[in-house]
Amino acid sequence: MAISLSVVVLLAIVLVVMIRSGSIKAGPAIVAALFGFFLASTGMAPVIQNFMDSLARTISGINF
């Protein structure tokens, strides 16, 4: 849960920066956010969540 919340906050910050810098307009950003919102209610949500959890475990296991 904490990883999911961190990813949401990070993506929100990236989205705000992209909108403010002009690299993405508000309209496409809203469409992308709505796409993610509706994608979360489909059958693909558990697959995406498992992939993100696996990716987070892999990244945390890397020793520098």
N, CA, C and O atoms as a Maestro MAE file, in Angstrom:
{
 s_m_m2io_version
 :::
 2.0.0
}

f_m_ct {
 s_m_title
 :::
 protein
 m_atom[256] {
  # First column is atom index #
  i_m_mmod_type
  r_m_x_coord
  r_m_y_coord
  r_m_z_coord
  i_m_residue_number
  s_m_chain_name
  s_m_pdb_residue_name
  s_m_pdb_atom_name
  i_m_atomic_number
  :::
  1 25 0.824 -1.190 0.000 1 A "MET " " N  " 7
  2 3 0.000 0.000 0.000 1 A "MET " " CA " 6
  3 2 0.866 1.251 0.000 1 A "MET " " C  " 6
  4 15 0.586 2.200 -0.732 1 A "MET " " O  " 8
  5 25 1.922 1.260 0.821 2 A "ALA " " N  " 7
  6 3 2.778 2.440 0.896 2 A "ALA " " CA " 6
  7 2 3.480 2.688 -0.428 2 A "ALA " " C  " 6
  8 15 3.699 3.835 -0.818 2 A "ALA " " O  " 8
  9 25 3.834 1.606 -1.122 3 A "ILE " " N  " 7
  10 3 4.490 1.766 -2.420 3 A "ILE " " CA " 6
  11 2 3.525 2.364 -3.420 3 A "ILE " " C  " 6
  12 15 3.906 3.246 -4.191 3 A "ILE " " O  " 8
  13 25 2.290 1.908 -3.427 4 A "SER " " N  " 7
  14 3 1.286 2.435 -4.352 4 A "SER " " CA " 6
  15 2 1.056 3.915 -4.116 4 A "SER " " C  " 6
  16 15 0.970 4.694 -5.066 4 A "SER " " O  " 8
  17 25 0.958 4.306 -2.856 5 A "LEU " " N  " 7
  18 3 0.737 5.705 -2.529 5 A "LEU " " CA " 6
  19 2 1.932 6.544 -2.958 5 A "LEU " " C  " 6
  20 15 1.755 7.650 -3.469 5 A "LEU " " O  " 8
  21 25 3.143 6.039 -2.759 6 A "SER " " N  " 7
  22 3 4.340 6.759 -3.167 6 A "SER " " CA " 6
  23 2 4.381 6.943 -4.682 6 A "SER " " C  " 6
  24 15 4.758 8.009 -5.169 6 A "SER " " O  " 8
  25 25 4.001 5.921 -5.417 7 A "VAL " " N  " 7
  26 3 3.987 6.011 -6.877 7 A "VAL " " CA " 6
  27 2 2.954 7.029 -7.329 7 A "VAL " " C  " 6
  28 15 3.210 7.802 -8.253 7 A "VAL " " O  " 8
  29 25 1.798 7.041 -6.696 8 A "VAL " " N  " 7
  30 3 0.756 8.010 -7.050 8 A "VAL " " CA " 6
  31 2 1.241 9.431 -6.800 8 A "VAL " " C  " 6
  32 15 1.042 10.311 -7.637 8 A "VAL " " O  " 8
  33 25 1.870 9.659 -5.663 9 A "VAL " " N  " 7
  34 3 2.384 10.996 -5.354 9 A "VAL " " CA " 6
  35 2 3.473 11.389 -6.348 9 A "VAL " " C  " 6
  36 15 3.483 12.518 -6.839 9 A "VAL " " O  " 8
  37 25 4.378 10.478 -6.648 10 A "LEU " " N  " 7
  38 3 5.451 10.767 -7.609 10 A "LEU " " CA " 6
  39 2 4.883 11.091 -8.984 10 A "LEU " " C  " 6
  40 15 5.309 12.058 -9.617 10 A "LEU " " O  " 8
  41 25 3.926 10.294 -9.454 11 A "LEU " " N  " 7
  42 3 3.326 10.545 -10.764 11 A "LEU " " CA " 6
  43 2 2.540 11.851 -10.775 11 A "LEU " " C  " 6
  44 15 2.520 12.549 -11.789 11 A "LEU " " O  " 8
  45 25 1.898 12.189 -9.671 12 A "ALA " " N  " 7
  46 3 1.181 13.463 -9.592 12 A "ALA " " CA " 6
  47 2 2.149 14.639 -9.689 12 A "ALA " " C  " 6
  48 15 1.858 15.627 -10.363 12 A "ALA " " O  " 8
  49 25 3.282 14.540 -9.028 13 A "ILE " " N  " 7
  50 3 4.287 15.593 -9.098 13 A "ILE " " CA " 6
  51 2 4.825 15.728 -10.516 13 A "ILE " " C  " 6
  52 15 4.965 16.839 -11.027 13 A "ILE " " O  " 8
  53 25 5.126 14.596 -11.154 14 A "VAL " " N  " 7
  54 3 5.614 14.621 -12.529 14 A "VAL " " CA " 6
  55 2 4.573 15.248 -13.453 14 A "VAL " " C  " 6
  56 15 4.920 16.040 -14.329 14 A "VAL " " O  " 8
  57 25 3.317 14.904 -13.267 15 A "LEU " " N  " 7
  58 3 2.247 15.446 -14.089 15 A "LEU " " CA " 6
  59 2 2.124 16.957 -13.916 15 A "LEU " " C  " 6
  60 15 1.976 17.681 -14.901 15 A "LEU " " O  " 8
  61 25 2.183 17.436 -12.686 16 A "VAL " " N  " 7
  62 3 2.107 18.883 -12.441 16 A "VAL " " CA " 6
  63 2 3.277 19.599 -13.083 16 A "VAL " " C  " 6
  64 15 3.097 20.655 -13.690 16 A "VAL " " O  " 8
  65 25 4.469 19.048 -12.962 17 A "VAL " " N  " 7
  66 3 5.652 19.666 -13.566 17 A "VAL " " CA " 6
  67 2 5.520 19.703 -15.080 17 A "VAL " " C  " 6
  68 15 5.866 20.703 -15.710 17 A "VAL " " O  " 8
  69 25 5.022 18.617 -15.670 18 A "MET " " N  " 7
  70 3 4.865 18.577 -17.126 18 A "MET " " CA " 6
  71 2 3.820 19.582 -17.604 18 A "MET " " C  " 6
  72 15 3.997 20.205 -18.651 18 A "MET " " O  " 8
  73 25 2.748 19.745 -16.857 19 A "ILE " " N  " 7
  74 3 1.724 20.714 -17.236 19 A "ILE " " CA " 6
  75 2 2.277 22.133 -17.118 19 A "ILE " " C  " 6
  76 15 2.068 22.961 -18.005 19 A "ILE " " O  " 8
  77 25 2.982 22.413 -16.021 20 A "ARG " " N  " 7
  78 3 3.511 23.766 -15.803 20 A "ARG " " CA " 6
  79 2 4.610 24.120 -16.796 20 A "ARG " " C  " 6
  80 15 4.753 25.286 -17.166 20 A "ARG " " O  " 8
  81 25 5.387 23.134 -17.232 21 A "SER " " N  " 7
  82 3 6.458 23.404 -18.186 21 A "SER " " CA " 6
  83 2 5.952 23.502 -19.617 21 A "SER " " C  " 6
  84 15 6.676 23.960 -20.501 21 A "SER " " O  " 8
  85 25 4.733 23.082 -19.849 22 A "GLY " " N  " 7
  86 3 4.150 23.167 -21.177 22 A "GLY " " CA " 6
  87 2 4.441 21.969 -22.055 22 A "GLY " " C  " 6
  88 15 4.084 21.972 -23.233 22 A "GLY " " O  " 8
  89 25 5.084 20.937 -21.508 23 A "SER " " N  " 7
  90 3 5.370 19.752 -22.323 23 A "SER " " CA " 6
  91 2 4.131 18.883 -22.509 23 A "SER " " C  " 6
  92 15 4.094 18.045 -23.410 23 A "SER " " O  " 8
  93 25 3.125 19.072 -21.674 24 A "ILE " " N  " 7
  94 3 1.837 18.394 -21.851 24 A "ILE " " CA " 6
  95 2 0.748 19.393 -21.458 24 A "ILE " " C  " 6
  96 15 0.879 20.112 -20.468 24 A "ILE " " O  " 8
  97 25 -0.299 19.426 -22.227 25 A "LYS " " N  " 7
  98 3 -1.408 20.338 -21.955 25 A "LYS " " CA " 6
  99 2 -2.379 19.696 -20.964 25 A "LYS " " C  " 6
  100 15 -2.334 18.488 -20.729 25 A "LYS " " O  " 8
  101 25 -3.240 20.504 -20.396 26 A "ALA " " N  " 7
  102 3 -4.173 20.025 -19.374 26 A "ALA " " CA " 6
  103 2 -5.150 18.995 -19.942 26 A "ALA " " C  " 6
  104 15 -5.473 18.023 -19.259 26 A "ALA " " O  " 8
  105 25 -5.625 19.182 -21.165 27 A "GLY " " N  " 7
  106 3 -6.586 18.254 -21.767 27 A "GLY " " CA " 6
  107 2 -6.057 16.835 -21.859 27 A "GLY " " C  " 6
  108 15 -6.690 15.915 -21.342 27 A "GLY " " O  " 8
  109 25 -4.899 16.628 -22.508 28 A "PRO " " N  " 7
  110 3 -4.346 15.270 -22.563 28 A "PRO " " CA " 6
  111 2 -4.012 14.701 -21.179 28 A "PRO " " C  " 6
  112 15 -4.109 13.492 -20.970 28 A "PRO " " O  " 8
  113 25 -3.624 15.554 -20.245 29 A "ALA " " N  " 7
  114 3 -3.323 15.079 -18.893 29 A "ALA " " CA " 6
  115 2 -4.590 14.554 -18.216 29 A "ALA " " C  " 6
  116 15 -4.552 13.536 -17.525 29 A "ALA " " O  " 8
  117 25 -5.701 15.245 -18.416 30 A "ILE " " N  " 7
  118 3 -6.969 14.797 -17.838 30 A "ILE " " CA " 6
  119 2 -7.396 13.477 -18.472 30 A "ILE " " C  " 6
  120 15 -7.858 12.572 -17.778 30 A "ILE " " O  " 8
  121 25 -7.241 13.368 -19.787 31 A "VAL " " N  " 7
  122 3 -7.590 12.118 -20.474 31 A "VAL " " CA " 6
  123 2 -6.734 10.971 -19.946 31 A "VAL " " C  " 6
  124 15 -7.249 9.879 -19.703 31 A "VAL " " O  " 8
  125 25 -5.438 11.204 -19.766 32 A "ALA " " N  " 7
  126 3 -4.547 10.157 -19.252 32 A "ALA " " CA " 6
  127 2 -4.936 9.759 -17.832 32 A "ALA " " C  " 6
  128 15 -4.922 8.574 -17.497 32 A "ALA " " O  " 8
  129 25 -5.280 10.733 -16.995 33 A "ALA " " N  " 7
  130 3 -5.691 10.437 -15.623 33 A "ALA " " CA " 6
  131 2 -6.993 9.641 -15.607 33 A "ALA " " C  " 6
  132 15 -7.129 8.684 -14.844 33 A "ALA " " O  " 8
  133 25 -7.939 10.031 -16.437 34 A "LEU " " N  " 7
  134 3 -9.198 9.289 -16.504 34 A "LEU " " CA " 6
  135 2 -8.985 7.877 -17.038 34 A "LEU " " C  " 6
  136 15 -9.623 6.933 -16.571 34 A "LEU " " O  " 8
  137 25 -8.091 7.729 -18.014 35 A "PHE " " N  " 7
  138 3 -7.767 6.397 -18.528 35 A "PHE " " CA " 6
  139 2 -7.235 5.517 -17.397 35 A "PHE " " C  " 6
  140 15 -7.661 4.372 -17.250 35 A "PHE " " O  " 8
  141 25 -6.315 6.041 -16.606 36 A "GLY " " N  " 7
  142 3 -5.775 5.283 -15.480 36 A "GLY " " CA " 6
  143 2 -6.833 4.941 -14.454 36 A "GLY " " C  " 6
  144 15 -6.851 3.838 -13.907 36 A "GLY " " O  " 8
  145 25 -7.720 5.900 -14.195 37 A "PHE " " N  " 7
  146 3 -8.796 5.675 -13.232 37 A "PHE " " CA " 6
  147 2 -9.713 4.540 -13.691 37 A "PHE " " C  " 6
  148 15 -10.043 3.649 -12.908 37 A "PHE " " O  " 8
  149 25 -10.120 4.575 -14.956 38 A "PHE " " N  " 7
  150 3 -11.013 3.538 -15.455 38 A "PHE " " CA " 6
  151 2 -10.289 2.215 -15.671 38 A "PHE " " C  " 6
  152 15 -10.902 1.156 -15.543 38 A "PHE " " O  " 8
  153 25 -9.007 2.252 -15.993 39 A "LEU " " N  " 7
  154 3 -8.223 1.032 -16.135 39 A "LEU " " CA " 6
  155 2 -8.124 0.302 -14.804 39 A "LEU " " C  " 6
  156 15 -8.067 -0.928 -14.769 39 A "LEU " " O  " 8
  157 25 -8.104 1.051 -13.715 40 A "ALA " " N  " 7
  158 3 -8.007 0.450 -12.389 40 A "ALA " " CA " 6
  159 2 -9.242 -0.376 -12.031 40 A "ALA " " C  " 6
  160 15 -9.178 -1.231 -11.148 40 A "ALA " " O  " 8
  161 25 -10.346 -0.133 -12.698 41 A "SER " " N  " 7
  162 3 -11.560 -0.885 -12.389 41 A "SER " " CA " 6
  163 2 -11.773 -2.056 -13.342 41 A "SER " " C  " 6
  164 15 -12.826 -2.693 -13.298 41 A "SER " " O  " 8
  165 25 -10.803 -2.356 -14.200 42 A "THR " " N  " 7
  166 3 -10.925 -3.478 -15.127 42 A "THR " " CA " 6
  167 2 -10.212 -4.709 -14.578 42 A "THR " " C  " 6
  168 15 -9.644 -4.678 -13.486 42 A "THR " " O  " 8
  169 25 -10.251 -5.768 -15.334 43 A "GLY " " N  " 7
  170 3 -9.571 -6.996 -14.952 43 A "GLY " " CA " 6
  171 2 -8.056 -6.902 -15.064 43 A "GLY " " C  " 6
  172 15 -7.342 -7.762 -14.546 43 A "GLY " " O  " 8
  173 25 -7.563 -5.879 -15.727 44 A "MET " " N  " 7
  174 3 -6.114 -5.698 -15.863 44 A "MET " " CA " 6
  175 2 -5.469 -5.127 -14.601 44 A "MET " " C  " 6
  176 15 -4.248 -5.190 -14.454 44 A "MET " " O  " 8
  177 25 -6.256 -4.579 -13.701 45 A "ALA " " N  " 7
  178 3 -5.715 -3.932 -12.501 45 A "ALA " " CA " 6
  179 2 -4.829 -4.866 -11.669 45 A "ALA " " C  " 6
  180 15 -3.733 -4.457 -11.284 45 A "ALA " " O  " 8
  181 25 -5.253 -6.108 -11.372 46 A "PRO " " N  " 7
  182 3 -4.379 -6.989 -10.586 46 A "PRO " " CA " 6
  183 2 -3.068 -7.325 -11.303 46 A "PRO " " C  " 6
  184 15 -2.023 -7.445 -10.663 46 A "PRO " " O  " 8
  185 25 -3.123 -7.473 -12.608 47 A "VAL " " N  " 7
  186 3 -1.908 -7.779 -13.374 47 A "VAL " " CA " 6
  187 2 -0.941 -6.608 -13.301 47 A "VAL " " C  " 6
  188 15 0.257 -6.797 -13.086 47 A "VAL " " O  " 8
  189 25 -1.453 -5.410 -13.479 48 A "ILE " " N  " 7
  190 3 -0.609 -4.214 -13.406 48 A "ILE " " CA " 6
  191 2 -0.046 -4.057 -11.999 48 A "ILE " " C  " 6
  192 15 1.130 -3.733 -11.836 48 A "ILE " " O  " 8
  193 25 -0.879 -4.286 -10.978 49 A "GLN " " N  " 7
  194 3 -0.420 -4.171 -9.590 49 A "GLN " " CA " 6
  195 2 0.676 -5.191 -9.291 49 A "GLN " " C  " 6
  196 15 1.667 -4.857 -8.641 49 A "GLN " " O  " 8
  197 25 0.512 -6.428 -9.758 50 A "ASN " " N  " 7
  198 3 1.541 -7.446 -9.553 50 A "ASN " " CA " 6
  199 2 2.846 -7.060 -10.236 50 A "ASN " " C  " 6
  200 15 3.925 -7.259 -9.678 50 A "ASN " " O  " 8
  201 25 2.748 -6.505 -11.446 51 A "PHE " " N  " 7
  202 3 3.943 -6.065 -12.157 51 A "PHE " " CA " 6
  203 2 4.642 -4.943 -11.396 51 A "PHE " " C  " 6
  204 15 5.863 -4.962 -11.248 51 A "PHE " " O  " 8
  205 25 3.876 -3.965 -10.914 52 A "MET " " N  " 7
  206 3 4.469 -2.846 -10.182 52 A "MET " " CA " 6
  207 2 5.098 -3.312 -8.864 52 A "MET " " C  " 6
  208 15 6.160 -2.825 -8.476 52 A "MET " " O  " 8
  209 25 4.441 -4.256 -8.177 53 A "ASP " " N  " 7
  210 3 5.011 -4.810 -6.944 53 A "ASP " " CA " 6
  211 2 6.317 -5.539 -7.232 53 A "ASP " " C  " 6
  212 15 7.289 -5.401 -6.490 53 A "ASP " " O  " 8
  213 25 6.336 -6.314 -8.309 54 A "SER " " N  " 7
  214 3 7.541 -7.034 -8.702 54 A "SER " " CA " 6
  215 2 8.665 -6.069 -9.056 54 A "SER " " C  " 6
  216 15 9.818 -6.278 -8.678 54 A "SER " " O  " 8
  217 25 8.323 -5.028 -9.773 55 A "LEU " " N  " 7
  218 3 9.311 -4.023 -10.151 55 A "LEU " " CA " 6
  219 2 9.867 -3.328 -8.906 55 A "LEU " " C  " 6
  220 15 11.072 -3.094 -8.814 55 A "LEU " " O  " 8
  221 25 9.007 -3.000 -7.961 56 A "ALA " " N  " 7
  222 3 9.453 -2.353 -6.716 56 A "ALA " " CA " 6
  223 2 10.368 -3.270 -5.912 56 A "ALA " " C  " 6
  224 15 11.368 -2.816 -5.356 56 A "ALA " " O  " 8
  225 25 10.030 -4.567 -5.845 57 A "ARG " " N  " 7
  226 3 10.893 -5.520 -5.139 57 A "ARG " " CA " 6
  227 2 12.243 -5.645 -5.823 57 A "ARG " " C  " 6
  228 15 13.273 -5.725 -5.153 57 A "ARG " " O  " 8
  229 25 12.249 -5.662 -7.155 58 A "THR " " N  " 7
  230 3 13.497 -5.762 -7.907 58 A "THR " " CA " 6
  231 2 14.377 -4.545 -7.669 58 A "THR " " C  " 6
  232 15 15.579 -4.677 -7.436 58 A "THR " " O  " 8
  233 25 13.789 -3.378 -7.727 59 A "ILE " " N  " 7
  234 3 14.555 -2.141 -7.522 59 A "ILE " " CA " 6
  235 2 15.089 -2.069 -6.096 59 A "ILE " " C  " 6
  236 15 16.232 -1.665 -5.878 59 A "ILE " " O  " 8
  237 25 14.261 -2.462 -5.119 60 A "SER " " N  " 7
  238 3 14.732 -2.407 -3.726 60 A "SER " " CA " 6
  239 2 15.803 -3.449 -3.441 60 A "SER " " C  " 6
  240 15 16.569 -3.304 -2.488 60 A "SER " " O  " 8
  241 25 15.865 -4.497 -4.255 61 A "GLY " " N  " 7
  242 3 16.871 -5.538 -4.050 61 A "GLY " " CA " 6
  243 2 18.218 -5.259 -4.696 61 A "GLY " " C  " 6
  244 15 19.171 -6.017 -4.512 61 A "GLY " " O  " 8
  245 25 18.297 -4.170 -5.452 62 A "ILE " " N  " 7
  246 3 19.560 -3.827 -6.120 62 A "ILE " " CA " 6
  247 2 20.513 -3.245 -5.097 62 A "ILE " " C  " 6
  248 15 20.171 -2.312 -4.370 62 A "ILE " " O  " 8
  249 25 21.710 -3.805 -5.048 63 A "ASN " " N  " 7
  250 3 22.741 -3.315 -4.116 63 A "ASN " " CA " 6
  251 2 23.739 -2.480 -4.893 63 A "ASN " " C  " 6
  252 15 24.319 -2.936 -5.879 63 A "ASN " " O  " 8
  253 25 23.928 -1.274 -4.447 64 A "PHE " " N  " 7
  254 3 24.861 -0.372 -5.132 64 A "PHE " " CA " 6
  255 2 26.241 -0.508 -4.578 64 A "PHE " " C  " 6
  256 15 27.159 0.174 -5.034 64 A "PHE " " O  " 8
  :::
 }
 m_bond[255] {
  # First column is bond index #
  i_m_from
  i_m_to
  i_m_order
  :::
  1 1 2 1
  2 2 3 1
  3 3 4 2
  4 3 5 1
  5 5 6 1
  6 6 7 1
  7 7 8 2
  8 7 9 1
  9 9 10 1
  10 10 11 1
  11 11 12 2
  12 11 13 1
  13 13 14 1
  14 14 15 1
  15 15 16 2
  16 15 17 1
  17 17 18 1
  18 18 19 1
  19 19 20 2
  20 19 21 1
  21 21 22 1
  22 22 23 1
  23 23 24 2
  24 23 25 1
  25 25 26 1
  26 26 27 1
  27 27 28 2
  28 27 29 1
  29 29 30 1
  30 30 31 1
  31 31 32 2
  32 31 33 1
  33 33 34 1
  34 34 35 1
  35 35 36 2
  36 35 37 1
  37 37 38 1
  38 38 39 1
  39 39 40 2
  40 39 41 1
  41 41 42 1
  42 42 43 1
  43 43 44 2
  44 43 45 1
  45 45 46 1
  46 46 47 1
  47 47 48 2
  48 47 49 1
  49 49 50 1
  50 50 51 1
  51 51 52 2
  52 51 53 1
  53 53 54 1
  54 54 55 1
  55 55 56 2
  56 55 57 1
  57 57 58 1
  58 58 59 1
  59 59 60 2
  60 59 61 1
  61 61 62 1
  62 62 63 1
  63 63 64 2
  64 63 65 1
  65 65 66 1
  66 66 67 1
  67 67 68 2
  68 67 69 1
  69 69 70 1
  70 70 71 1
  71 71 72 2
  72 71 73 1
  73 73 74 1
  74 74 75 1
  75 75 76 2
  76 75 77 1
  77 77 78 1
  78 78 79 1
  79 79 80 2
  80 79 81 1
  81 81 82 1
  82 82 83 1
  83 83 84 2
  84 83 85 1
  85 85 86 1
  86 86 87 1
  87 87 88 2
  88 87 89 1
  89 89 90 1
  90 90 91 1
  91 91 92 2
  92 91 93 1
  93 93 94 1
  94 94 95 1
  95 95 96 2
  96 95 97 1
  97 97 98 1
  98 98 99 1
  99 99 100 2
  100 99 101 1
  101 101 102 1
  102 102 103 1
  103 103 104 2
  104 103 105 1
  105 105 106 1
  106 106 107 1
  107 107 108 2
  108 107 109 1
  109 109 110 1
  110 110 111 1
  111 111 112 2
  112 111 113 1
  113 113 114 1
  114 114 115 1
  115 115 116 2
  116 115 117 1
  117 117 118 1
  118 118 119 1
  119 119 120 2
  120 119 121 1
  121 121 122 1
  122 122 123 1
  123 123 124 2
  124 123 125 1
  125 125 126 1
  126 126 127 1
  127 127 128 2
  128 127 129 1
  129 129 130 1
  130 130 131 1
  131 131 132 2
  132 131 133 1
  133 133 134 1
  134 134 135 1
  135 135 136 2
  136 135 137 1
  137 137 138 1
  138 138 139 1
  139 139 140 2
  140 139 141 1
  141 141 142 1
  142 142 143 1
  143 143 144 2
  144 143 145 1
  145 145 146 1
  146 146 147 1
  147 147 148 2
  148 147 149 1
  149 149 150 1
  150 150 151 1
  151 151 152 2
  152 151 153 1
  153 153 154 1
  154 154 155 1
  155 155 156 2
  156 155 157 1
  157 157 158 1
  158 158 159 1
  159 159 160 2
  160 159 161 1
  161 161 162 1
  162 162 163 1
  163 163 164 2
  164 163 165 1
  165 165 166 1
  166 166 167 1
  167 167 168 2
  168 167 169 1
  169 169 170 1
  170 170 171 1
  171 171 172 2
  172 171 173 1
  173 173 174 1
  174 174 175 1
  175 175 176 2
  176 175 177 1
  177 177 178 1
  178 178 179 1
  179 179 180 2
  180 179 181 1
  181 181 182 1
  182 182 183 1
  183 183 184 2
  184 183 185 1
  185 185 186 1
  186 186 187 1
  187 187 188 2
  188 187 189 1
  189 189 190 1
  190 190 191 1
  191 191 192 2
  192 191 193 1
  193 193 194 1
  194 194 195 1
  195 195 196 2
  196 195 197 1
  197 197 198 1
  198 198 199 1
  199 199 200 2
  200 199 201 1
  201 201 202 1
  202 202 203 1
  203 203 204 2
  204 203 205 1
  205 205 206 1
  206 206 207 1
  207 207 208 2
  208 207 209 1
  209 209 210 1
  210 210 211 1
  211 211 212 2
  212 211 213 1
  213 213 214 1
  214 214 215 1
  215 215 216 2
  216 215 217 1
  217 217 218 1
  218 218 219 1
  219 219 220 2
  220 219 221 1
  221 221 222 1
  222 222 223 1
  223 223 224 2
  224 223 225 1
  225 225 226 1
  226 226 227 1
  227 227 228 2
  228 227 229 1
  229 229 230 1
  230 230 231 1
  231 231 232 2
  232 231 233 1
  233 233 234 1
  234 234 235 1
  235 235 236 2
  236 235 237 1
  237 237 238 1
  238 238 239 1
  239 239 240 2
  240 239 241 1
  241 241 242 1
  242 242 243 1
  243 243 244 2
  244 243 245 1
  245 245 246 1
  246 246 247 1
  247 247 248 2
  248 247 249 1
  249 249 250 1
  250 250 251 1
  251 251 252 2
  252 251 253 1
  253 253 254 1
  254 254 255 1
  255 255 256 2
  :::
 }
}
